[in-house]
Amino acid sequence: MPIVRTALTAGALTAALATPAHAHDGPGCEAGLTVPGAEKQVAACLDDLTTAGTTGSGHTVPADWAGLHAAGTRNPAGVPGIQLDGYFPDTSTTNANNGWNHDAQFVVRLPERWNGGLVVAGSPGNRRQYANDFTISDWALAKGYAYAATDKGNTGTEFYKDGRRPGDAVVEWNDRLTQLTRAARKVVAERYGRSPRRTYAAGISNGGYLVRWQLENRPELYDGGIDAEGTLWRADGPNLFTYLPPILRAYPSYAATGDPSAHKALLKAGLASGSEFLWPFHNQVYWGLTQRIYREEFDPGYTGEEAAYNYAARPKKVHRAIARVALTGRIRKPLITLQGTYDSLLPISTDSDVYAKLVRAGGKASYRYYRVEAANHVDGLYDSYPDRLRPLLPCMRSAFTALESWTQGGTPPPASATLSRPASGDIVNTCSLDS
């Protein structure tokens, strides 16, 4: 759930999309593609749809994906094709990308060499539609997939102002990914002359939550999904409000004196022993802000201190607001979940460990869960602690390859497991799912 990227779009992107750039012409570059339901769209034919090319051409926003990967991550490049940018009808204006000041923005990328598949993603945290460009889009495009992503319909740290009643903004996240998936499938059919043979949902953090929700509620649209550290919403808990306030209450005493009772309270709230070195950063950047803005979304009537928030004692209408977006674990297509054991924003014991139990209780065999030892919520922190952390992204990519084999050839992935941190090797770019 990374939330600290609110920079406006660079002027280069506004200029590029105001006057669509055709980097090349020929058989793979034709006009006339239409995104069904879009209020606005702009097409560009590019020599390279990956961030290696779009950063320079102005068809991505690096601020959207900053901090989500380790500096040493190797990405593919040189994928020519068509990029469609635009937005669906919406009344909110938090997304300033492309100079549009309009939410429900999307990006669709159609490589010249298509493998017959489509990958659809929602943005993590409260970021915008290009947030997965480096982590998901580049890699998927290089494998030949068409790619589409949405800003979820509202962005930034005041996303909770969108909608008329508590929970509306998050409800819209799910609706917007469904809307984009349906539209992208039609665009793919128009571009290549046939519908995608397979469609996968992939996401990180809030994007991972979207994958879970889609496979529970819109399974007919997908062949499977990859959920990396997805946010867990449960009306009866656990959720953000059951563990963030206890963390906010205990941390000041622990930080000031090392109070053992405060440390015990932090571990009880869900933080992992051994992750203490990450806590100062999360206290400064994430915990308080995350608690406040999501509490504003679901419980705007609360006026007390965030550290004193008692979710169990709040009115039933607050619990009903969360029930509107809650997860059940009843997935109906293959899903692979990954989360780091050192995740200090969404603690693994209160999040994916719980979601895995929900899925298993539903009796679904089409599920794998990989607990990635020493991975944190944001891979960018690996660069500060290379001797203590490992990035989650390479394991996500290995999981995607396993999902392909599972859904296309019937070869099941390795059994669910905790993946130990390797003592050697290139852990920034490689990950084995065999524990």
C-alpha positions, 0 to 999 in steps of 0.5 A: 500500500505505498502512498507517498507519491503525489508529484504532478506529471512532467511537462514532457508527458503532457506534450507527448499526449497532447500531440500523439507521437508516432515513432514508427509506421508500418504493419504494426501501427494502425489508427482507429483503435477504440477503448469502449466507454472511454471519454477521451483517448490518445494513441501513440505508436512507439519504438519501445513500450517499456520504461527504457523508451517511455521515460524518454518519449514522455509516455510514463511518469517515473514518479508513479513508480519510484521506490517500488523496485530495487536499484539493481533490478534488470528490466527488458527493453525494446518492445515496439507497439501501440500505447493508448492513454485516456480516461473513462467518465468520472466526476473526480479530479485527483489525477493530474497525469497528462495534464487532464486533471481527471480520474479513471485514467488508464493506459493500454499497451499493445506490443507488435509481437503478441503472445495471445495474452493480456495482463491487467493491473490496478495501481498500488497505494494511492498512486496513478496508472503508470505505477506498475510500469517498471514492476509489471508492464515491462516484464509482461510486454517483453513476454508478448502480453498486452497490458492495461492498468488503471488509476482505480478512479481516485488517487492521492492522499485525499482519495477519501473525498471521492464518493458520497458515502463511506467506502465509495472510493474503495468500491470504485477501485474494484469497479474500475478494474472490472471496467478496464478489463472488459474494455481492454479485452475488446481492444485486444480483439480489435487490434489482433483480430481475436480475443485474448486466449488468457487474461491475468490480473496482477497487483501489488499492495492495494493492487493485490487486493484488487486481484483477490477481489476480482478472482472472488467476484469477477472470475469469468474475466480472468484465467488467474492472478498474482497477488503481492502483499494485497491489503486485507479488508475484513469487517470483523477484522483483521484490517488496518484499523485493528493493528495500526492504532495499537502500533501508533500507541506503542511505538513512541515509548519503544522508540524513546526508551526501548520499553520492553512492554511496548516492544511486546505490544508491537509484536502482538499487533503483528510486526515481525521480530527482526524487522525493528530496523524498519520501524522508524521509517514506517513510523515517519512515512506510513503508519499515521498517514495510512491510519488517518486517510483510510479511517477518513474513508470508512469512518469520517465521523470519528474525531479522536486521536488516531492512536486511540481509535477502537475499531471494535467499538465503532458504530455498526455502520462503520463495519458495514462500510468495510463489509462492502469491500471485504474479502472472503477467500472464495476465489474461483480462479487460480491465485498465487499470493506472495508477501514478505515476512518483514512487511512493516506496513501490512504485517504478514501475520494479520494479512496474507497469513489470514487470507491464505487460511480463508482460501484454504477454508473454502477448499480451493486447491488452485492456490499457492502462498509464498512467504518471502523471508526478509522481504518488506512492503516496498522493494526500494528499501532494499537499497538501504539494507541489502544485508538484511532485506530481499526484494519481493519483485523477483519472486513475483516474476517467478510466480507469474511464470509458474502461473502460466505453466499452471493455467496453460499446461496444467503443471502445478507450481511448487507447494506453498512455502516460506522462501528462505533468504538466499545466502548468496546469488543475485537476489535482486533479479532471481527467486526460486519458489522451491523452498 
